[in-house]
Every structure is written in structure tokens, then in C-alpha cells.
Amino acid sequence: MQNPFESGHIKNYVLLYASVVVIMVLFFIASTLFNDIEFYDKKEFNTQKEENSVPVKEENLSKSPKLKFKLLDKAY
């Protein structure tokens, strides 16, 4: 195998490296130029609390809801 520094092939390696760097820079510039940044309006939510006209029935709250699953008496 020949030494690339002595045989003059180092110029090809440097040109290859430089061409890859130039292509990367061109792709970066193209992606920043053609990438449109969209600005969205700030969304504001209604912070005022609306009062319900229908009162909540207290009878339903006092009853314990029936559980679908039976819990174990002893925790393991």
C-alpha cells in the first residue's frame, strides 16, 4: 500500500472532504431559506366562571356509589 502523502493522492482526499462540507453547507442554507416559519395567534381562554342555573342534588352525593369490584378485606 502506498502512502497517500508521498504519492500525491492526498489532494483527492482533501477535495472529497471539501466537497462534502460544501454540500452540507448548501443543504443547510437551502433548508433555512425555504423553511417558512408560521406564527400563530396567542390563544386566550375564558377565565370567568359561569354559574350553573341547575342546582346540584345533594341526595346523590350523600349515597355511596356501588363499586363494580369487591375490594379485599386484607391488603397483602
N, C-alpha and C positions, 0 to 999 in steps of 0.2 A: 504494500500500500504506500502510495506517495504522500508526502507531507504537503498539504494544500498551501502552506506559506511559501514553500520553495518552488512549487510547480506553477504558481500564478493562478490557481483556482480560487483563491480567497476572494478575488474580485467578484466571482459569480455568487458566492455565499453572501457577501455584503450587499450586492444588488438584489438578491432574493429577499433578504431581511428588510431592506429599504422599501422594496415594492409592497411587502406585506404591511409595513407600517403606514405607507401612503394609502393603501386600500382601506385600512381600518380608519384612518383619519377622514377619508372621503365618505365612508359609510356613516360615521358619527355626524359629520356636517350635514349630510343629506337627511338623516333622521331628525336632527334638530330643526332644519328648515321646513320640512314638510309635515311636522307634527303640530297640528293645530291644538292649542290649549283652549278648552272650553271653560268659561266662567259661569258659575251657577249663582242664581239669586239666593240670598240667605233666607231660609225658611223660618217663619215666626209662628209659634204655636199660641193658641188662645190660652191665656193663663187664668182667666176669670172662671171661677167655678159656678156652674149652673145648678140651681136648686131644683130638685125633683118635685113635681106637683103631687105625685102619688106618695103618701106616707108608707113607710116600711112596716109590715105587720110584725109585731113583736111576738106573736104566738108561735110563728115558725122558727124564730131564733131561739126560743127557750127549749124547744124539743131537741133532743139529741138525735142526730141523723143515724139512720140504720147503716151499719157497716156491712160492706159486701163480704169482707173476710173476717174470720174469727181470729183474734189475737191469742197467743199462748199466755197461759197464766204465769208461767215461769220463763224468764229470759235465760238463754244458755250462752 
